[in-house]
């Protein structure tokens, strides 16, 4: 799986958009970008994933650059409950075999939403 | 759906003791995983299973054993607990292998003294 680079921490004001960047310059053509988050002491939670087109769901938007070497997770109206560690993970999607069975979590970005 | 459930939430073991961490899912997922997370670190895969009766090692399997007799349950056994196994253990499941969305349980916080 391609390696990702994220800032260790970010702050955001409540009600404002939180934009979390991720660099993945070695991403392969068949690798997706996944975002998970982990609220303190809880299990990781899936947020969104995408291949090359921008994606949006009820939680967030994912913007992937045209060269796919970086992406940004956008939480449009951050709340205090969005304070968490956000993980950007690049991996092959679908029912692939071999070693493509695990999620590789790095250290992620600690997003702190301030009142 | 309850999703992925784990018991117990907390446990303190003495060195050399054994225990089983329970994990169950009600989403009819074929694939299940056990991860551990040490303080300030990311998750590391211990074992995974692609279906009942089939399990395989992950990155850090030493000191652990698993079994998968049903689709729903995937217990993790610790034999001869050591302080290095102090960690938070997360169970997860997915419909597909690895690349599909993984759903995580709330975790079991284990301390070995």
Interface residues (C-beta under 8 A of the other chain):
Chain A: X32 X41 X42 X43 X44 X45 X46 X49 X87 X91 X92 X93 X94 X95 X96 X97 X100 X101 X102 X103 X104 X105 X106 X107 X108
Chain B: X4 X31 X33 X40 X41 X42 X43 X45 X48 X50 X56 X58 X59 X88 X90 X92 X96 X97 X98 X99 X100 X101 X102 X103 X104 X105 X106 X107 X109
